[in-house]
Every structure is written in structure tokens, then in C-alpha cells.
Amino acid sequence: MSRSICPIYCGPQVATGVARADRLPLLKSVSHSTGVIVLLLLAGLVNECRAESQPEQMAGEPLKQLSLAQLGDVEVTTASKEPEEVWKTPAAVYVLTSEDIRRSGATSIPEVLRLVPGVQVSRIDNDHWAVGIRGFADQFSKSMLVLVDGRSLYTPLFAGVYWALQDGILLEDVERIEVIRGPGGTIWGANAVTGVINIITKRTKDTHGALASVGGGNIDQGLSGFRYGAGNGGNFDYRVYGKGFSRGAGFHSDDQGFDTWRMGQMGFRTDWDVRHNDHLTIQGDMYKGGVGEAVGYGSFTPPEQIVSYQAVAVSGGNLMAKWRHDLRKGSDIQVQAYYDRTYAIAPHYQETRNTFDLDFIHHLTLGEHHRFIWGLGARLSPSEFVQKVPTLDLIPHDIANNVYSGFVQDEIAIVPNKFSLTIGSKLEHNNYTGFEIQPSIRGLWAITPRQTFWAAVTRAVRTPSRVEEDFHLIAFGIASPLIYLAVDGNQHLSSERLIGYEAGYRTLVTPKFYVDIAVFHNDYDDLISFGAPSVTLDPAPTPLHLTIRYPWANGVRGSTDGFEIAPDWKPARWWQTKATYSYLNLNLESKPGAVDGGHYVTNVEGSSPHNQVTLQSRFNLPKGFEFDQTYRYVSALPAQLVDSYSTADVHLAWRATRQVEFSVVGENLFQPRHPEFGGDLGLLVGIKRSVYAQITWRGTAD
């Protein structure tokens, strides 16, 4: 979407007549930045190797300090909704473990995702991010699907994920984050076009005892969390938790520090092994907070553009139940149901949404050659929109976005333990475009038990949203002659379509060195941009004025190409290094007859970095100390007026006793501030250098 037109929740993309912002000073020398990292590494190397004798395992953290071979054996569920080892997954999968999350020092889910190859995370300001997988990053991540324990965070109001609402999760309770780069529509349905992110929390049996943490700094001004877990010593376990935080504003050259952020959340989870083959999980969360942002909307009386810096008040909650019944070996039935409620009130709109979701999955192992899975799903999502200003509306105000789906997939072992084909398809019906089909075929060749090659061809779609079909926005243009700009919904849009071609190779070169490589080519069609404008002379509302109207249209097509490399090296038990390199090239073009496609093409191509690099180094030092460094390089985003930049984060922790841990984290250390994505009202927001300290206490289980 153009930065000059504001959809519903748009802090950073609101102004008409965007002016070029002053560029903040950036540290451009990659060689200098790399030298700083080398110095940090050398500082760690002078420590005694007695760190090898330090305890490596914390209670309740089963994915901590695994060997590289064991990390390849970690079972992931996002690719097929059934557990399968990373080695045996024919997709570009990357797993962030609980240890990766803790030692990153990050305080939010988007910041953790910076460590994943192929994922772009650009902070717009201190409470908004542009996140994308293999391109198409924007504030609402409209082309990728984000889940928490299988519960979708995608909202059809604005076609995407409102990241500021997803940060109430207690990061200490996250078992892992599975990221599938590439289309996942065959399993997950529409809008899983560029990838799927599944945040998976720990089972309650792994979180017995008490945990409390408190901290703060110059940006993360207040951080607090608690959790208590226990069980009956047999088949029932539970936990309760709470989290609250307050974040200050970034750097604003106009002194409008609107991007403050406060949130509180609490929740629970229970796991009950009803019988040896029946497992029931019930969990829920409630949250409330305020998300600071700047919004702009037109006014007729007087004729002007109004800018508001009032925070959006948000609240909501969810309740989810999962039941799994194990059948004969290798087969099971799963049923998942959840209810999710969101409420938001802003200066220019108000919305309440209730979502009811039900999924049924049946997994069958048929002999030695077939792993067959099929399922059915239904999602009902009624919403109520309240118009608060005359220049912004969604018609009708009350609507239900309903989706019904079924899928089938068969993993065929052509040569058992050597070569397999996975063939499947999703059939889905939605309110906007009717029936959609999303097939895929994937092949996996196990060259050795620790060396695999895979390839895939997949079709995926992104369906239109209310913003594109039912939206009516009028923005003030110029005073003389009096001109307004309008965006009108189009109820005849087609889904955006992708045909994706992927291949990958992963190998354990030595017990201490692992590498994962993925390449891709994606063909896109019917991408939604602005269509041909029209001009009307409108006597009402007074005064008489011209309106230039832009409809949405399927006006762009093109392709993306790239590759990702993720090596992992453990030269010693006390030292581990990780790296990622991602290359991306977008080649888009306007379709014949599309008038505004050129603007869309320029904006999208110039908002995705061609190159991204991360380097991580972790040291387990004597006396319970840990010293971790992360270096990041992101190439320029010309459409967002952002130059390339390098920066680094440092995490220093000391486990004083088995119960108490102190930590200090420094983020964005190379510059006092730097921009990462286009700013509000045409101004780039500087992401400041920040430091925070935290103390965490872990009580032992009864």
C-alpha cells in the first residue's frame, strides 16, 4: 500500500504529500563492523576453557545446548501438522529454540525473528514492524501466516498480523519458533503465501515451579513477568502466567514521541493425559493495552487533513482446546477449537471481532509406504465496525468472514528411508473469491542419514480483505482548487496467486559443522495495487470539491528469486557460532491497462533488502557467565529512504545461583540511532541505541 494512504491501523503510512526525511547518520563500513565482532570474539577466547565444566541444562528447557546432530533430529509440526524431524522435512524450515530466544536478549517476537534466514524484520518505530518472508514486508505481514500453537493471528480486517498485539507471550514459555520459508497453503490455507511462522509454547510438565523477572532500561522502560506451574505428579499439569511492559518512544526529529507502548497479559495452560492414548490441552490468554501511533484522516469541515497522536486502546482474549487420540502405531486423530476476541478503539474507527475456529485432522500410517493425512476446517469471524469520522468507512459495518476448507496429503516412501514424495492439496471456500485450490508436490532424497536434498512446487493464494473490498477512505489533497483523494473498495478482485519453485540441501559436514541451503523462484500474478483513477465533482458535503478516486485492482505480476545459507559451527562445548546470509531479487511489472502499477512496483521492490547478514557468537564462560554477540547487516531500502546499515547486539548474563540470573543487554550499538523503514507522516523514526538490565528468579518445583 502507498505510504500516502492510510488503512485502518496505520501508524507509519498515513500522510499525503510525503516529504523526503532527513537521513540519519549510518555506519556504512561493513569491514569496520566485522572488526568489532572479531574483537568481541577474541575477548571471549582469552577466558579459560573451564567453561566446559559449567552445567549446560536448565530445568524445563529441553531444547537448550543440543548438539548439531540433535538439532537436526528436532521434530517440527508446521510443515505437515504432524511431527517430523528437520532432516526429513521437504521444506525450508528453521527452528529457533528456547535457548536461541533467551540468549538473543530480544524482548519481542519480531526482534527474535531477525535471526531467521530469509526473514526481513524492519522496525518502523518502537511499536510497529514491517515483517516479511522472501519479500513483500509491510506493517501487517499480509502475505504470510503467523500462528501461536496453531491458532492463527491473521485478521481479515486489514489482511495481516497486527504485531503490537502479539507481544504478551512470556518468552520464557516459548519452546521453539518454527519458520517455514515458502508457500504453505496446502496445509494452512489462504494467506500462507510467502511462509508460515508457528510460535509453540512449552508443555506444562516442563514449566513446573515458579519464575519471576523484572527489569528495565532506556527504551524497554519496564519489564516484568511471572509464571507458576505444577501438577498432580501423574497425568495432569498446569501453569499460570502474567506479563507487563512499557516501552518508550524512538527518535523523532519533530519531537512527536507518539510510539510509546504499554501492554499487560495473563493466561493459563493445562495438559491432561486422560488415558495413555488421549491427550487434552486447554489454554487461554487475556490482554489489554495501548499502542501509540500517528494516524491521518481527511476533514470536510474545515477542509484539511487531521493528524492524531492518540494511542489505540486494544483488548481481547482467546480460549483454545486441543484433543489428540492416538490410534495404532503412527496414526492419530486431532481436534482443535478456539475462540478469539479482539477489540480496538482509535480516533478514527472502532472494531470488535469474534472468531470461532474448528479443525479436524486424521493421520494414517498405511503400511511402510504411505503416511496419509486429511482434515476439515471451519472458521467463522463476525465483526462490527463503528464509523467515527465521515471520511473513513467500511460498508457494510457488520459482516462475517467465513472460511470452510478441506485438505488431503500423502507422503509416499518410494524407497523407504531414501526417497519420498509428498503430494497434497487444499480446497477452501471464502467470502471474497469463492473456491480456491492450493496443491503441492514435494520430494525428499536422504543421501545419508545426515545429508538430505529436497525440492518442491507449490501453489498458494492471498485472498482480498475488507480493506480492499469494503474500504472507503477520503484524504485531503490541496486547498485551491479544493481536491480530495479517495480510495474505494473493489468487490470484484481476484486472489493474489503464487506458483513457487524451491530446492534445498542440508548436511552435517562434521559433528561440529552444519549447513542448510535453500534456493527459490516464485511467480506472482494478480497482485493487488491501485487501478485507473477517476475524477468526480462533488457538491456534498460542502464546499464543492473535486475527488480523485483510486480503486483497488489486480494490476501487478512478476517474480522473485533468491537463496539463503545458514551455517552453524560448534568448535567447542563452550563456544558456538551461527550465521545467515539471504539474497533476494524482485522483478515486478504492471499488467497491461494497470495505471498505478508502476508506483506499487517501485514501492515493493524498493522495500525489500537484496542482502541480509547475521553473525552470532555465544560463549559459556567460567563462574556461570554467558557472553553473546549478534551482528546484523541489511542493505538499502530506497523506497523507504533507508540506507544500508550495520549494527550489533550484546547479551551478558551471570547465573549467580541455580535460582538467580542477572543479565544486561545492549541493542543497536553501532549508532546512536538509525532508521529501518518508512516513517510516520513522511518522517523516518530513529531506532535508538538501547540498554536494559533484568533479574530472573527460578523457583524449584515441588
C-alpha positions in Angstrom: 0.0 0.0 0.0 1.2 3.5 -0.7 2.7 5.3 2.2 0.4 8.3 1.3 -2.9 6.5 2.0 -3.8 5.2 5.5 -5.8 2.0 6.0 -7.4 1.2 9.4 -4.5 0.7 11.7 -1.7 2.6 10.0 0.7 4.5 12.2 3.5 4.7 9.8 1.8 5.0 6.4 -0.7 7.9 6.9 0.4 11.1 5.3 -0.5 12.6 2.0 2.3 14.6 0.3 5.1 12.6 1.9 8.2 14.7 2.1 11.7 13.3 2.0 13.0 12.9 5.5 16.5 13.9 6.6 18.7 10.8 6.6 20.2 9.9 9.9 24.0 9.1 10.0 24.7 5.5 9.5 27.8 3.4 10.0 28.4 2.1 6.4 31.7 0.3 6.8 31.0 -3.4 6.9 34.7 -4.2 7.4 34.8 -2.0 10.5 31.7 -3.6 11.9 33.1 -7.1 11.3 36.3 -6.0 13.1 34.3 -5.1 16.2 32.8 -8.6 16.2 36.2 -10.1 15.8 37.4 -8.2 18.9 34.4 -9.4 20.8 35.3 -13.0 19.8 38.9 -12.5 20.9 37.7 -11.2 24.2 35.8 -14.4 24.8 38.7 -16.6 23.7 41.0 -15.4 26.4 38.8 -17.0 29.0 39.7 -20.3 30.4 38.2 -23.4 28.9 37.0 -24.4 32.3 33.6 -23.1 30.9 33.2 -26.6 29.5 32.6 -27.8 33.0 29.7 -25.5 33.5 26.2 -27.0 33.7 24.6 -26.8 30.3 21.0 -27.8 31.0 18.3 -25.7 32.8 15.3 -27.5 34.1 12.4 -27.1 31.8 14.5 -26.2 28.8 14.8 -29.4 26.7 16.0 -27.6 23.5 19.0 -26.0 25.2 22.6 -26.8 24.2 21.7 -29.7 21.9 24.4 -31.0 19.6 24.1 -30.1 15.9 23.1 -33.6 15.1 20.4 -33.5 17.8 19.1 -30.2 16.4 18.6 -31.9 13.1 16.5 -34.5 14.9 14.2 -31.9 16.5 10.6 -32.7 15.4 8.7 -29.9 13.7 4.9 -29.8 13.1 4.3 -26.7 11.0 5.2 -28.3 7.6 2.6 -31.1 7.8 0.7 -30.7 11.1 2.4 -33.9 12.2 5.8 -34.3 14.0 8.7 -34.9 11.6 12.4 -34.5 12.0 14.1 -31.5 10.4 16.2 -33.9 8.4 13.0 -35.4 6.9 11.1 -32.1 6.1 10.9 -31.2 2.4 10.7 -27.5 3.1 12.9 -24.6 4.1 12.4 -24.9 7.8 14.4 -23.0 10.5 13.9 -23.6 14.2 14.6 -21.0 16.9 14.9 -22.9 20.2 14.2 -21.6 23.7 17.9 -21.1 24.1 18.2 -19.1 20.9 15.4 -16.8 22.2 16.8 -16.4 25.7 20.4 -15.7 24.6 19.3 -13.2 21.8 18.2 -10.8 24.6 15.2 -9.8 22.5 12.1 -8.6 24.3 9.6 -9.1 21.4 8.7 -11.8 18.9 9.6 -9.7 15.8 13.0 -9.0 17.2 13.7 -12.7 17.7 12.7 -13.4 14.1 15.7 -11.3 12.9 17.8 -14.4 13.4 16.0 -16.4 10.8 17.4 -16.5 7.2 15.1 -15.1 4.6 13.0 -13.1 7.1 13.0 -9.3 6.9 12.3 -7.6 10.2 12.4 -3.8 9.9 11.3 -1.7 12.9 9.1 1.2 11.7 9.1 2.7 15.1 9.1 1.4 18.7 5.8 -0.5 18.5 5.4 -1.3 14.8 7.4 -3.6 12.5 7.4 -4.4 8.8 7.9 -8.2 8.6 8.1 -10.4 5.5 9.5 -13.7 4.3 11.3 -13.6 0.9 10.0 -10.1 0.2 6.7 -8.2 0.5 7.3 -6.9 4.0 4.8 -4.4 5.3 3.3 -3.4 8.6 0.7 -6.1 8.5 2.7 -9.0 7.0 -0.3 -9.7 4.7 1.4 -12.5 2.7 2.5 -14.8 5.5 0.7 -16.7 8.2 1.6 -16.4 11.9 0.3 -18.9 14.5 0.6 -19.4 18.2 0.3 -23.2 19.0 -1.7 -23.5 15.8 -4.0 -20.5 16.5 -4.0 -18.1 13.6 -3.2 -14.4 14.3 -4.3 -13.3 10.8 -7.2 -10.9 10.7 -9.3 -10.2 7.6 -9.9 -6.6 8.6 -6.7 -5.4 7.1 -5.2 -8.7 5.7 -2.4 -9.4 8.1 -0.9 -9.5 11.6 -1.0 -6.6 14.0 2.3 -7.3 15.6 1.8 -5.0 18.5 -1.0 -7.3 19.8 1.2 -10.4 19.8 3.8 -9.5 22.4 2.1 -10.6 25.6 3.6 -14.1 25.3 6.0 -14.8 28.1 9.2 -15.6 26.1 10.4 -18.0 28.8 7.4 -20.2 28.0 8.2 -20.5 24.3 9.6 -23.9 23.4 10.5 -23.1 19.9 9.5 -21.0 16.9 9.2 -22.9 13.6 9.6 -20.8 10.4 8.7 -22.3 7.1 10.0 -20.1 4.3 8.0 -20.6 1.2 4.3 -21.3 0.5 2.3 -23.3 3.0 -1.2 -23.1 1.6 -1.6 -26.9 1.1 -1.7 -27.4 4.8 -2.6 -24.0 6.2 -4.8 -22.5 3.5 -5.0 -19.0 2.1 -2.6 -16.2 3.0 0.3 -18.6 3.8 1.9 -17.4 0.6 5.5 -16.5 1.5 5.8 -18.6 4.6 4.4 -19.7 8.0 5.6 -18.8 11.5 4.4 -21.0 14.3 5.2 -20.0 17.9 5.0 -23.1 20.0 4.8 -22.9 23.8 6.2 -25.4 26.2 4.2 -28.3 27.7 3.2 -27.6 31.3 5.3 -30.6 32.6 8.4 -28.6 31.5 7.4 -25.5 33.4 6.9 -26.7 37.0 7.9 -24.3 39.7 7.9 -20.5 39.9 9.6 -17.9 37.8 9.7 -14.1 38.2 11.6 -11.5 36.3 11.8 -7.7 36.4 14.0 -5.3 34.5 14.1 -2.0 32.6 16.2 0.4 30.6 16.2 3.5 28.4 13.7 2.1 25.8 12.3 -1.1 27.4 11.5 1.0 30.5 9.6 -1.6 32.4 9.7 -5.4 32.0 8.0 -7.8 34.4 6.7 -11.4 34.2 5.8 -14.3 36.4 4.8 -17.9 36.0 3.9 -20.7 38.3 3.5 -24.4 37.2 2.7 -27.6 39.0 0.9 -30.9 38.6 -0.6 -33.9 40.4 2.5 -36.0 40.0 0.8 -38.1 37.3 -1.2 -37.2 34.3 -2.2 -33.6 34.9 -0.1 -30.4 34.8 -0.8 -26.7 34.6 0.7 -23.2 34.6 -0.5 -19.7 35.0 1.5 -16.6 33.9 1.4 -12.8 33.6 3.4 -10.3 31.8 3.5 -6.5 31.6 5.8 -4.0 29.9 6.2 -0.3 29.0 8.3 0.8 26.0 9.4 4.4 25.4 9.4 6.3 22.1 12.0 6.3 19.4 13.8 9.3 18.0 11.5 11.8 16.3 13.0 14.9 14.6 9.7 16.7 15.1 9.6 15.7 18.8 6.3 13.8 18.4 7.1 10.8 20.5 3.9 9.0 19.8 5.2 5.4 19.6 5.0 4.5 23.3 3.7 1.1 24.0 2.1 -0.5 27.1 0.6 -3.9 27.4 -0.4 -6.4 30.1 -1.4 -10.0 29.5 -2.2 -13.1 31.7 -3.1 -16.6 30.8 -3.0 -20.3 31.7 -2.5 -23.7 30.1 -3.3 -27.3 31.3 -2.2 -30.6 29.8 -4.1 -33.7 30.8 -3.2 -37.3 29.7 -6.8 -38.6 30.1 -5.7 -42.1 29.2 -2.5 -43.4 27.7 -3.8 -42.6 24.2 -5.9 -39.5 24.9 -4.3 -36.1 25.5 -6.2 -32.9 26.2 -4.8 -29.3 26.2 -6.7 -26.2 27.3 -5.2 -22.8 27.3 -6.2 -19.2 27.2 -5.0 -15.6 27.4 -6.4 -12.1 28.1 -4.7 -8.8 27.3 -5.2 -5.0 27.5 -3.0 -2.1 26.5 -2.3 1.0 24.4 -0.4 1.1 21.1 0.9 4.6 20.3 0.7 5.7 16.7 0.1 8.6 14.4 -2.9 8.5 12.1 -4.2 10.9 9.5 -7.6 11.3 8.0 -9.5 13.9 6.0 -11.9 16.5 7.2 -14.6 18.3 5.3 -15.4 21.0 7.9 -13.0 22.6 7.7 -11.3 21.2 4.6 -8.0 19.8 6.0 -6.0 16.7 6.9 -6.3 15.9 10.6 -3.4 14.2 12.3 -4.0 12.4 15.6 -1.3 11.1 18.0 -3.8 9.4 20.3 -2.9 5.8 21.2 -5.1 2.9 20.0 -6.8 1.2 23.0 -6.7 -2.6 22.5 -8.0 -5.6 24.4 -9.0 -9.1 23.8 -8.6 -12.8 24.7 -8.7 -16.3 23.4 -9.6 -19.8 24.6 -8.3 -22.9 22.9 -8.8 -26.7 23.4 -6.9 -29.5 21.6 -7.6 -33.2 21.8 -5.4 -35.9 20.3 -6.4 -39.6 20.3 -3.6 -42.0 19.4 -4.6 -44.9 17.3 -2.4 -47.8 16.3 1.3 -47.0 15.9 1.8 -44.0 13.7 -1.8 -42.9 13.4 -3.9 -40.4 15.4 -6.9 -38.1 15.4 -6.7 -34.5 16.4 -9.4 -31.9 17.0 -8.6 -28.2 17.8 -11.1 -25.5 18.6 -10.6 -21.9 19.6 -12.4 -18.7 20.3 -10.6 -15.4 19.8 -12.0 -11.9 20.6 -10.3 -8.6 19.6 -11.4 -5.1 20.4 -9.8 -1.8 19.2 -10.8 1.8 19.5 -8.9 4.5 17.8 -9.6 8.2 17.0 -10.9 7.3 13.5 -12.6 3.9 13.9 -13.7 1.1 16.3 -13.9 -2.6 15.6 -14.9 -5.7 17.6 -14.2 -9.1 16.1 -15.1 -12.6 17.4 -13.5 -15.6 15.7 -14.6 -19.2 16.1 -12.3 -21.9 14.6 -12.6 -25.7 14.4 -10.1 -28.1 12.8 -10.2 -31.9 12.5 -7.2 -33.9 11.4 -6.8 -37.7 10.8 -3.3 -39.1 10.3 -2.9 -42.6 9.0 0.1 -44.8 8.5 -0.7 -47.2 5.8 2.0 -49.9 5.7 5.6 -48.9 5.1 5.0 -46.7 2.1 2.2 -44.2 3.0 1.7 -41.5 5.6 -1.7 -40.2 4.8 -3.3 -37.1 6.4 -6.6 -35.4 5.7 -8.6 -32.8 7.5 -11.6 -30.4 7.6 -11.8 -26.9 8.9 -14.3 -24.1 9.5 -13.7 -20.5 10.7 -16.5 -18.0 11.4 -15.3 -14.5 12.1 -18.1 -11.9 12.5 -17.1 -8.3 13.1 -18.7 -5.0 13.9 -17.2 -1.8 12.6 -18.1 1.6 14.1 -17.6 4.7 11.9 -16.2 7.6 13.9 -15.2 10.1 11.1 -17.1 10.8 7.9 -14.1 10.3 5.7 -13.4 6.7 6.6 -15.9 3.8 6.5 -16.3 0.1 5.8 -19.6 -0.9 4.2 -21.3 -3.0 5.5 -20.5 -2.3 9.1 -21.4 -5.8 10.2 -20.0 -8.7 8.3 -18.9 -12.3 8.9 -15.7 -13.5 7.2 -16.3 -17.3 7.0 -13.9 -19.9 5.6 -14.6 -23.6 5.0 -11.8 -26.0 4.0 -10.6 -29.5 3.5 -7.2 -30.9 2.7 -5.5 -34.2 1.8 -1.8 -35.1 1.7 0.0 -38.4 1.2 3.7 -38.9 1.9 4.8 -41.8 -0.3 8.0 -43.6 0.6 9.2 -44.6 -2.9 12.3 -46.0 -1.5 11.9 -46.3 2.3 14.3 -44.1 4.3 15.8 -42.9 1.0 13.4 -41.2 -1.3 9.8 -39.9 -0.7 7.2 -37.8 -2.5 4.6 -35.7 -0.7 1.5 -34.9 -2.7 -1.5 -32.9 -1.5 -3.9 -30.1 -1.9 -6.1 -27.7 0.0 -9.7 -26.8 -1.2 -11.1 -23.7 0.5 -14.1 -21.5 0.2 -14.0 -17.9 1.4 -16.4 -14.9 1.3 -14.3 -12.9 -1.3 -13.3 -15.2 -4.1 -15.3 -18.4 -3.6 -13.4 -21.7 -4.0 -9.6 -21.7 -4.1 -7.3 -24.8 -4.6 -3.7 -24.9 -3.4 -1.9 -28.1 -4.5 1.8 -29.0 -3.9 4.3 -31.7 -4.6 7.5 -32.2 -2.6 10.3 -34.6 -2.9 13.0 -35.6 -0.3 16.2 -37.6 -1.0 18.1 -38.8 2.0 21.6 -39.1 0.6 22.8 -40.2 4.0 21.1 -40.1 7.4 22.8 -36.7 7.9 22.6 -35.3 4.4 19.3 -34.6 2.6 18.2 -32.8 -0.6 14.6 -31.7 -1.2 12.6 -29.9 -3.9 9.0 -28.6 -4.2 6.4 -26.9 -6.4 3.5 -25.3 -4.7 0.5 -23.0 -5.4 -0.7 -20.5 -2.8 -3.1 -17.6 -2.8 -3.7 -14.5 -0.7 -7.4 -13.5 -0.6 -8.6 -9.9 -0.6 -9.6 -8.3 2.7 -12.1 -5.8 3.9 -9.6 -3.0 3.4 -9.5 -3.9 -0.3 -13.2 -4.8 -0.9 -15.3 -2.7 1.5 -13.0 0.2 2.3 -13.9 3.9 1.7 -11.2 6.5 2.6 -11.1 10.2 1.7 -7.9 12.2 2.3 -7.4 15.9 2.0 -5.3 16.8 -1.1 -4.9 20.5 -1.8 -6.8 23.6 -0.8 -7.0 25.6 -4.1 -8.7 24.2 -6.1 -10.2 22.1 -3.3 -9.2 18.4 -4.1 -9.6 15.3 -2.1 -8.1 11.9 -2.7 -10.2 8.8 -2.2 -9.6 5.0 -2.1 -12.6 2.9 -3.0 -13.0 -0.8 -2.3 -13.4 -3.2 -5.3 -15.7 -6.2 -4.7 -14.6 -7.9 -8.0 -11.0 -8.6 -7.0 -9.3 -11.9 -7.6 -6.9 -13.6 -5.2 -3.2 -12.9 -5.5 -1.6 -16.1 -6.8 1.8 -17.6 -6.4 3.5 -20.6 -8.0 6.6 -21.4 -6.0 9.6 -23.5 -7.0 12.1 -24.4 -4.2 15.0 -26.7 -3.5 17.2 -27.2 -0.5 20.2 -29.1 0.9 21.1 -29.7 4.5 24.1 -31.6 5.8 26.1 -32.3 8.9 29.5 -31.8 7.4 31.2 -32.8 10.7 29.8 -33.3 14.2 30.7 -29.7 14.8 29.6 -28.1 11.5 26.1 -28.0 10.0 24.9 -26.1 6.9 21.4 -25.5 5.4 20.9 -24.0 1.9 17.7 -23.1 0.1 17.0 -21.6 -3.3 13.7 -20.4 -4.7 11.9 -18.9 -7.7 8.4 -17.6 -7.2 6.0 -16.5 -10.0 3.3 -14.0 -8.9 0.1 -12.8 -10.7 -2.8 -10.6 -9.9 -1.0 -8.7 -7.1 -3.4 -6.0 -5.7 -2.4 -2.4 -6.4 -4.3 0.8 -7.3 -6.3 0.8 -10.6 -7.1 3.6 -13.0 -8.2 6.8 -11.2 -11.4 8.7 -12.0 -12.4 12.3 -11.2 -15.7 13.4 -9.8 -17.2 16.9 -9.0 -18.9 16.5 -5.6 -21.3 19.2 -4.2 -21.7 17.3 -1.0 -20.5 17.5 1.6 -19.9 21.2 1.1 -18.0 23.0 -0.1 -17.9 22.0 -3.8 -14.8 19.9 -4.4 -13.1 17.6 -6.8 -12.4 14.0 -5.8 -9.7 11.8 -7.4 -10.8 8.2 -6.8 -8.4 5.3 -6.8 -10.0 1.8 -6.9 -8.1 -1.4 -5.9 -7.2 -3.6 -8.9 -5.2 -6.8 -9.7 -2.6 -4.8 -11.5 0.8 -6.3 -11.0 2.6 -9.6 -11.8 6.3 -10.7 -11.6 8.7 -13.0 -9.9 11.2 -13.2 -7.0 14.4 -15.1 -6.9 16.9 -15.8 -4.1 18.7 -18.1 -1.8 19.5 -18.5 1.9 22.5 -20.1 3.6 22.6 -20.9 7.3 25.8 -22.5 8.7 26.2 -23.5 12.4 29.6 -24.3 13.9 30.4 -25.5 17.4 34.2 -25.6 17.7 33.9 -26.4 21.5 31.3 -27.1 24.1 31.7 -23.5 25.4 31.6 -21.7 22.1 29.0 -21.7 19.2 28.8 -19.5 16.2 25.9 -19.2 13.8 25.5 -17.2 10.6 22.8 -16.5 7.9 23.0 -14.9 4.5 19.9 -14.1 2.4 19.8 -12.8 -1.1 16.6 -11.6 -2.7 15.7 -10.1 -6.1 12.2 -8.9 -7.0 11.3 -8.4 -10.6 7.7 -7.0 -10.8 5.8 -5.3 -13.7 2.5 -3.6 -14.2 -0.1 -5.6 -16.1 -1.5 -4.2 -19.3 -4.0 -1.4 -18.5 -2.9 -1.0 -14.9 -2.3 2.7 -14.3 -0.8 2.8 -10.8 1.1 -0.5 -11.0 4.3 1.4 -11.5 4.0 3.0 -8.1 3.3 -0.3 -6.5 6.3 -2.0 -8.3 8.7 0.8 -7.2 7.4 0.7 -3.6 7.6 -3.1 -3.2 10.9 -3.6 -5.0 12.5 -0.8 -3.0 11.2 -2.0 0.4 12.9 -5.4 0.4 16.7 -5.7 1.0 18.7 -7.5 -1.6 21.2 -8.7 1.1 20.9 -9.6 4.8 23.6 -11.0 7.0 23.6 -12.1 10.7 26.6 -13.4 12.7 26.2 -14.8 16.2 28.8 -15.9 18.7 28.0 -17.4 22.1 30.4 -18.1 24.9 29.7 -20.2 28.1 32.3 -18.7 30.4 33.5 -19.8 33.9 31.6 -18.9 37.1 28.2 -19.1 35.4 28.8 -16.2 32.9 27.5 -16.1 29.3 28.6 -13.7 26.7 26.7 -13.5 23.4 27.1 -11.1 20.4 25.0 -10.7 17.3 26.0 -8.6 14.2 23.4 -7.6 11.6 23.8 -6.1 8.1 20.8 -5.0 6.0 21.2 -3.5 2.5 19.4 -0.3 1.5 15.6 0.2 1.1 15.4 3.1 -1.4 11.6 3.2 -1.5 11.7 3.8 2.3 14.5 6.3 2.1 16.6 4.0 4.3 20.3 3.4 3.6 22.1 0.2 4.3 23.2 -0.2 7.9 25.1 -2.5 10.2 24.6 -2.9 13.9 25.1 -5.3 16.8 23.5 -6.6 20.0 25.3 -7.9 23.1 23.9 -10.1 25.8 25.8 -10.7 29.1 24.3 -13.0 31.7 25.5 -14.3 35.1 23.8 -17.2 36.8 24.7 -16.3 40.4 22.9 -19.3 41.8 20.8 -22.1 40.5 17.8 -19.8 41.1 19.0 -16.3 40.3 20.2 -14.9 36.9 21.3 -11.3 36.2 21.5 -10.1 32.6 22.4 -6.9 30.7 21.5 -6.4 27.0 22.7 -3.8 24.6 20.9 -3.3 21.3 21.7 -1.4 18.1 25.1 -0.5 19.5 26.9 0.9 16.4 24.9 4.1 16.1 23.1 6.4 18.5 20.1 5.9 16.2 19.2 4.6 12.7 16.1 4.3 10.6 14.9 0.9 9.4 11.6 1.5 7.5 9.5 4.4 6.2 8.3 6.8 8.9 5.1 8.3 10.1 3.9 11.5 8.4 6.8 11.3 6.0 9.4 11.3 8.8 11.8 8.5 9.5 11.8 7.3 13.1 15.2 6.7 14.5 15.7 3.4 16.3 17.8 4.3 19.3 20.7 2.5 20.9 19.3 0.9 24.0 20.4 -0.9 27.1 18.3 -2.8 29.7 19.1 -5.0 32.7 17.0 -7.8 34.1 17.0 -10.2 37.1 15.2 -13.5 36.8 14.4 -15.9 39.7 13.5 -19.5 39.1 12.0 -21.5 42.0 12.3 -25.3 42.1 9.3 -27.5 41.5 7.5 -29.1 44.4 
